[in-house]
Amino acid sequence: MLEPVMFTGGIYKHDLVIELVEDLGGYVLQKNVTQSEIILLLLVPSEDMPTLEALVKELRGKLTRAPLAGTEVAVVTPTLAIHHLPHSACDIAEYLRRNGAKSNMLGLARGVGREIAQITEYETDLINEHDAAVFSYGNFARCIIEKDRLYRNITVPVVVTGGPEIDPQLLPYAYRYVSAVGRIAHRSRKASELEMLDRIVEAVGSALDKNRSDIEKDPLTTSPPRVMDAVREQVPELEMSFSPLPIALNLNGCRVKLPYEDFHQAVERVTFDEGVTLGEIAQVKPSRMKSYILVRILPMSETGFVF
Amino acid sequence: MDPLEVFKIEAPGEEYGRRKYREVLLDILQDLGLVRSIGKLLVYVDIEKPLFSAYGVMRGHLPPLKVEDVGEVARAEGGYQIKVDDEEHMADLLKVLWATYGREKVEQPDRDILTVSSEVPPNDLVVTDVDQEFRRDLTDALIRIAPEGFRNRRNEMTENSFFFIAAEETLTPSLIEEVKEKIRGMDHA
C-alpha cells in the first residue's frame, strides 16, 4: 500500500529524496519550490517508509503524513465577494492543502441570499469533477438548511460548514455537517478556530475514505499515479504547461492541464509497459475546468483486467 | 456619548447568528476605523422575512479639514509656504491648490513642503470633507455587514443618525415602518 507523505526541507540534495522514492516504486505527486525550501508530496510504499525516514533525517528535513494527498477538493462559497471570502473559506482551503489535498476555491455566480440562491449546471458539473466538496455557509441555521438545494445534485460527498449546531437529519444531502465555522471577518487564529479546521479536514478525510472504499468494490484498471507518471513521460509538452501542478490527481483519474483539442489524442496514445494504451482503459474527455483534459480510469468490470 | 455606548442586536430564533453577528460587526467597523465615530448601534435581523436592518447614532459632527489643519502655513517670498504635517492628505491638498491657484503656481520643492506663488493666503481652503468621507465609509461598512444576498437596500442618513435596511424581497413602505417600529422598541427597552 502506498503511504501519502509530505517532505519539507532544503533544496540541497532534495533530488536524493526524489530518486529514492522512484527507486522504491513510489510517486512524486507535487514539487513546490519556495526560494531555498522545497515541499514534495509523495506516495511511498508503506514497507519502505523507514528507509525514506532515515534519508530525510540525514538531510535534516521533515516528513509528515498527508492523508489527503492525491485528491482534489472544491471549497465552494456562495460568491467571491468580501462577505464570504477571504477568511473562513481561504483558511479551509489552506488547511486542506497542508494536509496534502489539491484544493480549488469556487465562488458560485448566483449563490447569494436564501430564496434567490442558485447553482448552474456548469458549476455542478465542475464540482462533480472533484473528489469531495466543502460548502462554506454562514451563521443562520435557517439559511443553511434551506440552501441545501445548491448541493442536492452533486454526486461527490459534500461536507457543509456553517456556524450554528444543526441536527444532521435536517441536512439529508450533506455527507457531514461541521458546525462553528460560520461567517467571520477575521482570520482563524484562536485555538478553537483551528480546532474546527481540523474537524473539517477530518470530515473531508472520512468522505474520501468512503469514496476509496466505493472504488475498491470495483477496482480501477490501474492507479491514477501510474497514469500520471506515464503521461508525464510520454507527453513532453506537459513541461510547457504554466500550471504549478500540470497533472492534478483524483481518486478515479486525473486532470491533464493541456488544451483538449490539441492534446487529447496524444494522451489517449500513452502506452503502458503491459502494452495497453490509456485510451483503452480510460475515458479521455474535455474537463469543465478551462479547456483541460479529464482522464477517468475505467473500473475492472468494464475492461476485465487490472494492472 | 462613548464609542458604541449602546450596542444591541436582535435576531429572533437565531441566538448563534445574533452572537456571531456582533463579532462580524465589530470586526468590520474596526477594520474601517469607524467604531469611535458611532455612539449607538441597534441591529435587527429577521431571517424569516429575511431582512437586515441597522440604526445608529453618530458621535458629533466632524468639521471639514482646512489647509491650516493639515500643515503650517507661513508667508514666504512671493507667496506662501505650507509644511505638511500629515502626508495622508497630500494628494487632496495638491488637488485643491491646483484647482484654486493653477498648476504653474504650486510647487513641491521637498516631500513635505509646498509653495504657492500668490498673494491670497491658502489657510481657509477646504482640503477634504471628513464628515462626507466618514459617511461614505459607513455606507460601505453597512453593505459589507449585511448578508450579501440582500440586494434591495435603503439607507437614510440624517445629520447625526442613520437607518439602513436590506432585504431579498422588495422593500415596501409598510415593511420599513414595521422595522423602524421594532428598532424604536429596542431603543426604549
Interface residues (C-beta under 8 A of the other chain):
Chain A: P78 T79 A81 I82 H83 H84 V112 G113 R114 E115 I116 A117 G138 N139 F140 A141 R142 C143 G163 P164 E165 G182 R183 I184 A185 H186
Chain B: A11 G13 E14 Y16 G17 K20 Y21 E23 V24 D27 I28 D31 I47 E48 P50 R144 P147 E148 G149 F150 R151 E168 E169
